[in-house]
Amino acid sequence: MPLSLQTWLMARTAEMLAVPHLACRRRDCRRKNACHWHFKNSGEPCCLRNLTAAQRRIFDEFYGQAQIILEHGGHQGLTYAWGAPMQRALLDAAVEIARTAVPPQDKRRFDAFRRDRETIPARTPPVAQRTE
């Protein structure tokens, strides 16, 4: 039985964050840093149950961004390159996670979207000037 897109994307997100290696109780997942086990009802990788609340929030943020970029990346000129440098790093990781789940017929469009993003610099926050 093939994995659903949601399960596939969750597993790739967990792998990007090294969750199988650091938190999974399954030996084969830890050794390969790959999600091989998931719950049948929810499709969630088993290792996510071993995360603390703070770790799970970080995972959910990455996963949420990857879902958004997978759905909308490259459509209507959207580049998802805004924000401070730390936000840009999160978005770059989300783009790479989303790339693993792009259907074959959309890979060319998505790769063009990735190239377009790379040419846009991250916006830096304005520096407060001191007036005396």
TORPAMAR-445218 format. One record per atom (N, C-alpha, C): residue in one letter; x, y, z. Coordinates in pm, whole numbers, plus 50000, padded with zeros to 5 digits. Each point is the difference from the previous one (the first is absolute). Layout:
TORPAMAR-445218
aXYZ...
END
This chain:
TORPAMAR-445218
m500844988250000m499165011850000m500895012550000p499885008749899p500845011949995p499625010150109l501005007550043l499765010150102l499235011949943s499185006250083s499315012149956s501015011349990l499635010549929l500875011649984l500315006250135q499025000550089q500205005650133q501074992050077t499904986949999t500964991550070t501395001549939w500055000349870w501285001649929w500675013050040l499255011049999l500555013150033l500405000750148m499224994050088m500364999750142m501304992250021a500144988849932a501214992050014a501225007549949r499895006749886r501145007649947r500345011750091t499005006250061t500255010950094t500744994850122a499574988750053a500674993950115a501444996649966e500234994849880e501354996649959e500885012349987m499455010949948m500765012549986m500465005050137l499174997850102l500335004450135l500724989150082a500354988849938a500694988750063a499204994150115v498695000949994v499154994450106v500124984850009p500024992649888p500134985450015p501304996150071h501075006949969h501294996750062h500035003650148l499375011150036l500095004950137l498874995250092a498824997349945a498864997450088a499264986949976c500274993249889c499224988149970c500484988150083r499054991750040r500354988150077r500234987949910r499755001549870r500214989249905r501455000349950r500664988950013r501424999349968r500295003349853d499204994449908d500265002449858d499815014749963c499085006850065c499805014349974c501205008150051r500464996850120r501145007250059r501254998349914r500264988149959r501244997349924r500025007049864k498875000549934k499945005949866k499505014450000n499625005250118n499375013250012n498885001249897a499174989949997a498894999749905a498764994550070c498865005749968c498744995650061c499444988049923h500014988650066h499454987949940h498694995750065w499695005450118w498834995950076w499085011950020h498724997749977h499015010550022h498714993750052f499205008150067f498724995350051f499004999149885k499284989149991k499064997949889k498835009750003n499495003150119n498835008850009n500315014449961s501085005550053s500315014149976s501015002049889g500804990049968g501055001549901g501245006850055e499995003350127e501115007150063e501174990550025p501245004349971p501144991650034p500054997350150c500354987950039c500004996150141c500945008450086c501115004449943c500995007350080c499485013450051l498985005549938l499495013050044l499384999350139r499554988350041r499434998350133r501055001550109n501274998849966n501085000750097n500555014250018l499455009749929l500495013750010l499385007250119t500745009650054t499445008550104t499055009949933a499265007450079a499065009949943a500745010549918a501145004750049a500765010249927a500554994349869q500514987850004q500504993749878q498894997949900r498834996150049r498874997649911r499545013049934r500065011350073r499645012949940r500955003449885i501284997450018i500975002649894i499714991049880f499754987350025f499654990849891f498775005049926d498955003650075d498765004649938d500195012649917e500905008850044e500275012249923e500654996549867f501014991350002f500644995749876f499004992849910y499244991150057y499034992249922y498945009249939g499515009450077g498995009549949g500535008349885q501225004950012q500605007749892q500204991349875a500434987550020a500194991049886a498684997449929q498914998450075q498684998049940q499595012149916i500185011950055i499625012249929i500815001449872i501314997850009i500855001549882i499694989349897l499704987950043l499644989549906l498735003749925e499025005550071e498745003849937e500115012249910h500745010150045h499985012949931h501335004249938g501084992750024g501315004049950g500055001149850g500365011849952g500135002349857g498725003749930h498894999550068h498735003949938h499825015050012q499585006249896q499675014249998q501175008650046g501214995949970g501175008150030g500405000550146l499444991550085l500365000150141l501394993950018t500855006650078t501364994950019t500304996150144y499255004550097y500224996550140y501445002950042a500475012049974a501385003750033a500045011950095w498945002850068w499965011650088w500514996550139g500135010150079g500304997850141g501465001950036a500254999050126a501355001350054a500834987849961p501325000850014p500854988649961p499624986850066m499615000150127m499614987550066m498724994449938q499075008649967q498774995649932q500344994649862r500955006149933r500414995649867r500584985950008a500784997150103a500574986550015a498894989650018l498995003350077l498864990950018l499304997749867l499795010749924l499334998649871l500854992249901d501325001950001d500874992449911d499904985050031a500004996550128a499854986050038a498644994649958a498965008150017a498654995849961a499904997749849v500695008249923v500004998349853v500664986649965e501104996850066e500674987349972e499154988150042i499285001350111i499114989250042i498874998449899a499405011149959a498884999649905a500454994049866r501245002549960r500504995149871r499924984749992t500134993250115t499964985450000t498614994649968a498985008350013a498634995349980a499345005649874v500755007449920v499445005949877v499754988949898p498804999749942p499724989949897p500925001849878p500314989349929p500925000849886p499635010649897q498725001849974q499595009749899q500225014550044d500215002450130d500215013650050d501455002950038k500904990549983k501385002050044k500685011549926r499775001349872r500635010849922r499555013750052r498705001650024r499485012650052r500555002850140f500054989650083f500475001950137f501505003250002d500774994049913d501435003149993d500235014349954a499185004949908a500095014049959a499675009250118f499014996250077f499645007450121f501185000550097r500684988750020r501174999650090r501115009249950r500264999849870r501055008849944r499635014650018d498745003549979d499565013850017d500185004650145r499724991250096r500155003450142r501455003250035e500934992849938e501415001750034e500535013749960t499405006449902t500485013049956t499495011550086i499024997250085i499445010450085i500704999750135p500675010950041p500684999950130p498995000850114a500414994550113a499165000950121a499995014550047r498855004550043r499875013650049r500595000750140t500845009950022t500565001750133t499175010350076p499874998250130p499225009550079p500705013750001p499235010950002p500605013150001p500805002250129v501085007449985v500865002950115v499495013050063a499814999650131a499555011950070a501175009850008q499715012249960q501035010350006q499825008350124r501095003550058r499975007650123r500065014949967t499105007450052t500025014549978t500305006850132e500915009449995e500365007050122e499895014849981
END
